[in-house]
């Protein structure tokens, strides 16, 4: 007979809402095969629902594709186009967890569905709990650093140009980094 035990979580039980003024949703891609270009989304939201153990925990969120910022207006306009996010037809990117599994005391693997341009793919993200604290206004907060990597071609984003060296203009691999501060709801 096999028995299973519930996995406790470092994040206290409850519903936690991402505070966008103290959080960042970023990505990074190689440009010309030699340098990294970083960008972020200025408009996003997310929620963590934490039960008594991780088997019932959920994480989900969205970003507005029109809020992309790479510190280059022309590049941002190109990212809005059908070559990349196609922001007019696909205004949001969304994520919904399917399983959250502990790796060690403060690191968790989050498997879930990432939807970009109406294409859904399962991804695995790594999340590290960076701490919990009560802010000066009495709000309980939790900090998380979440990382992952996707292949943009899996989502139908295939724009590219091969250079004379054999490198490509934009890498297929996209690194994801979320620095999250979430507030516990009453």
C-alpha positions, -999 to +999 in steps of 0.1 A: +000+000+000+013+034-010+007+064+011+012+100+000+019+129+023+009+165+016+037+189+008+036+220+030+044+253+014+065+283+025+038+307+013+011+310+039-024+298+028-047+323+011-051+342-021-022+365-031-025+391-058+006+404-077+014+440-069+025+454-104+041+485-088+066+462-070+069+434-096+084+429-131+076+406-160+107+404-183+121+385-212+155+382-229+165+371-264+198+370-283+202+396-310+225+387-339+236+358-318+260+380-298+241+403-275+210+400-253+180+423-257+158+426-227+122+437-226+093+439-201+056+442-200+042+473-182+007+460-178+001+426-161-018+408-133-015+376-115-028+355-086-016+327-063-041+305-045-023+286-018-041+258+001-029+237+030-005+219+007+010+223-028-014+198-044-041+224-043-020+255-051-027+275-083-009+303-101-022+322-130-017+355-147-018+376-179+002+403-196-010+429-221+011+425-253+006+461-262+025+471-230+058+456-242+089+478-237+124+472-250+136+508-248+134+511-286+102+525-300+107+510-335+115+476-321+084+478-298+062+487-328+076+457-347+069+434-316+032+446-318+030+436-354+019+402-369+056+392-371+056+388-333+028+394-307+001+406-332-012+427-304-043+439-321-056+403-326-039+388-296-039+414-268-029+390-240-005+363-230-018+341-203-005+314-179-024+289-157-006+263-135-014+226-137+009+214-109+033+229-084+060+206-070+087+213-044+123+210-055+138+219-022+129+241+008+123+273-011+123+263-048+093+250-067+086+237-102+055+251-118+040+232-147+013+250-166-002+262-199+012+293-215-010+308-242+006+332-268-013+341-300-040+316-292-014+287-291-012+268-259+019+249-248+029+234-215+059+250-199+079+244-168+089+274-147+111+275-116+100+296-087+120+306-057+103+320-026+125+350-016+106+357+016+075+369+033+070+402+052+044+426+065+046+460+049+043+492+069+005+493+061-002+459+076-003+440+043+012+405+042+035+401+012+054+373-004+083+376-029+090+351-057+116+350-085+103+329-114+124+318-144+118+298-175+126+294-212+104+290-242+109+286-280+090+314-297+085+292-328+063+269-307+038+298-307+039+306-344+064+335-339+088+327-367+100+361-380+138+360-385+166+367-409+197+346-414+229+366-414+261+360-435+278+344-405+250+319-401+237+336-370+201+348-369+187+382-362+166+370-333+171+339-312+144+312-311+150+308-273+133+333-251+143+335-214+116+345-190+121+363-156+094+374-132+102+392-100+070+391-080+057+408-049+022+396-041-002+409-014-024+386+006-061+393+002-084+396+032 
